[in-house]
Amino acid sequence: MSDNKHFYFIRHGETVWNVENKICGATDIELTPKGHEQAIETGHKILTEGIKADEILSSPLVRASETARHISEVTKIPMRIEMRLIEQNFGRYESTPRDGLEFHEAKKNFASRFSTGESMMQMAQRIYNLLDDIKNSDKTYILVAHNGISRIVESYFREMDNEEFSSFGIKNCEIRRYDYL
């Protein structure tokens, strides 16, 4: 393993529910025309910034897989679906306001499954396992996934209290680099 083992994380492009300030979660919501443009621009940004990767791993949800497809077409980096990158199922909070106080507080209850969804602990298990697999791989990856997943990825690399965790998020098509120690 090299001394500089790292990967990149990109949140999918804009969706209709992002514009409407709704929680997408496991609901399969399409990109907007702007979301498609953001994904193509991100591919060009990767080339411009000289970001190198062996493979793009994408969530199976269409908003992420379409983002990854555009990036792959621009950069020629091959992509594949990684089922562990699917967004958290927020149960009864799916399609509710993203900035709802009740949802913000519910995200701090790590064992809660939101009635019919997936708990933060369950999601962290699958994402931490994926990040361990990436760390032990000889490849450099770009992960294309979701805001909820970004929260778990961030928590893998730094200590966060419950408020920081539940408030954390990244912009559509933001590129973040994570370095393993």
SULBELMO-V625402 format. One record per residue. N is the residue number from 1. RES is the residue in one small letter. PSI is psi in whole degrees, 0 to 359 (none if undefined). BURIAL is b if it has 9 or more other C-alpha atoms within 8 Angstrom, else e. Layout:
BEGIN
<<N,RES,PSI,BURIAL> <N,RES,PSI,BURIAL>>
END
This chain:
BEGIN
<<1,m,136,e> <2,s,161,e> <3,d,341,e> <4,n,51,e> <5,k,126,b> <6,h,172,b> <7,f,171,b> <8,y,146,b> <9,f,132,b> <10,i,130,b> <11,r,146,b> <12,h,166,b> <13,g,175,b> <14,e,139,b> <15,t,168,b> <16,v,316,b> <17,w,334,b> <18,n,315,b> <19,v,321,e> <20,e,5,e> <21,n,39,b> <22,k,149,b> <23,i,122,b> <24,c,311,b> <25,g,226,b> <26,a,357,b> <27,t,132,e> <28,d,95,e> <29,i,134,b> <30,e,158,e> <31,l,151,b> <32,t,168,b> <33,p,321,e> <34,k,321,b> <35,g,319,b> <36,h,317,b> <37,e,318,e> <38,q,318,b> <39,a,316,b> <40,i,316,b> <41,e,322,e> <42,t,320,b> <43,g,316,b> <44,h,323,b> <45,k,320,e> <46,i,316,b> <47,l,313,b> <48,t,319,e> <49,e,358,e> <50,g,28,e> <51,i,127,e> <52,k,138,e> <53,a,153,b> <54,d,329,b> <55,e,149,b> <56,i,127,b> <57,l,130,b> <58,s,146,b> <59,s,150,b> <60,p,346,b> <61,l,142,b> <62,v,325,b> <63,r,326,b> <64,a,317,b> <65,s,326,b> <66,e,320,b> <67,t,312,b> <68,a,320,b> <69,r,314,b> <70,h,315,b> <71,i,317,b> <72,s,317,b> <73,e,321,b> <74,v,315,b> <75,t,343,b> <76,k,16,e> <77,i,125,b> <78,p,150,e> <79,m,155,b> <80,r,158,e> <81,i,134,b> <82,e,106,b> <83,m,331,e> <84,r,345,e> <85,l,3,b> <86,i,144,b> <87,e,154,b> <88,q,141,b> <89,n,111,b> <90,f,15,b> <91,g,236,b> <92,r,350,e> <93,y,352,b> <94,e,134,b> <95,s,3,e> <96,t,168,e> <97,p,132,e> <98,r,328,e> <99,d,18,e> <100,g,134,e> <101,l,320,e> <102,e,317,e> <103,f,317,b> <104,h,316,b> <105,e,321,b> <106,a,328,b> <107,k,344,b> <108,k,348,b> <109,n,87,e> <110,f,339,e> <111,a,354,e> <112,s,138,b> <113,r,13,b> <114,f,42,b> <115,s,304,e> <116,t,14,b> <117,g,219,b> <118,e,137,b> <119,s,161,b> <120,m,322,b> <121,m,318,e> <122,q,315,b> <123,m,317,b> <124,a,322,b> <125,q,311,e> <126,r,324,b> <127,i,317,b> <128,y,320,b> <129,n,318,e> <130,l,315,b> <131,l,325,b> <132,d,319,e> <133,d,318,e> <134,i,317,b> <135,k,322,b> <136,n,359,e> <137,s,161,e> <138,d,12,e> <139,k,157,e> <140,t,130,b> <141,y,155,b> <142,i,123,b> <143,l,131,b> <144,v,114,b> <145,a,225,b> <146,h,167,b> <147,n,318,b> <148,g,322,b> <149,i,323,b> <150,s,325,b> <151,r,317,b> <152,i,317,b> <153,v,314,b> <154,e,319,e> <155,s,337,b> <156,y,329,e> <157,f,343,e> <158,r,153,e> <159,e,136,e> <160,m,139,e> <161,d,174,e> <162,n,322,e> <163,e,314,e> <164,e,315,e> <165,f,309,b> <166,s,340,b> <167,s,344,e> <168,f,142,e> <169,g,164,e> <170,i,163,e> <171,k,161,e> <172,n,130,b> <173,c,19,b> <174,e,139,e> <175,i,125,e> <176,r,138,e> <177,r,136,e> <178,y,131,b> <179,d,128,e> <180,y,144,e> <181,l,none,e>>
END
